[in-house]
Amino acid sequence: MQSEILTPAEVLEELQITRQALGSLVKRGKLVPVKEVNRDRLFLREDIENRKESAKELYSKYRPYDE
C-alpha cells in the first residue's frame, strides 16, 4: 500500500517539476490529493503515472522540434 501513495517530494521527483508547479496542478484540478491535512498532501501513484503520460503527449504536441 505504501508504494501506491506518494508524498509531494516523491511527486516532484517523479514528474520533474517544481513545488510551485505542483501547487498549480492541484489548484487547477489536474492532480487531486487523496489526503490533505493542513499543508501535507498524499497522492496516488496511478494518478501521477497518468499525469506523466499526458505531459509526454502535450510536450510532443506543442514542442515537436525538441525531440
N, C-alpha and C positions, 0 to 999 in steps of 0.2 A: 504494500500500500504506500509506503514512504517513497518509493521510486516513482510513483504516479503523481506525487504532489511536489511542486517546485516553489522555492522561495523567490522573492524578487531578484536576489543576487544571481540565482541559477538561471532565471529567465533572461536577465541582462546578458549573461554569458552565452546562453543558447541562441538568442536572437541577434546577438552582437549589436545591441542598441544602448543608448544612454538611459539614465534614470528618468530624465525628462521625457524621452520618447515613450517609455513605458507608461508614465503618468498620462500622457496624451492618448495612448491606445486605450487605457482604462476609461478615461473621461469620455472618449468618443464611442465607447461600447464595442471596440474591436477585440478587446480581451476582457473577460469577465472573471474576477477572482472568485474562487469557490468559498473562500472565507476571508472576511475583512474585519479586523479588530483594531481600532484606532488607526495607526499608520501601517500595521502589519497586514500583508496580503499573502494568500496562498493561491497557486494556480494549478490547474490540471495539465499534466504533460501532454495529453491529447490535444488540448486547445492550443498549446504552444507549438506543437508539431504542425497543426493545421495553419496557424499563422505564418510559420516559417515557409510552408509550401506556397501560400498565397502571396507572400512577399517575393518569392522567387519568380512567380508568374508576372507580378507587377513590374519587377525590375527588368525582366527580359522584354516586356511590352513597351515600357517607357524609356529604357536605356539599352537598346539593342546594339549600339556601337561599342559598348563596354565589354562585350563578350569576346 
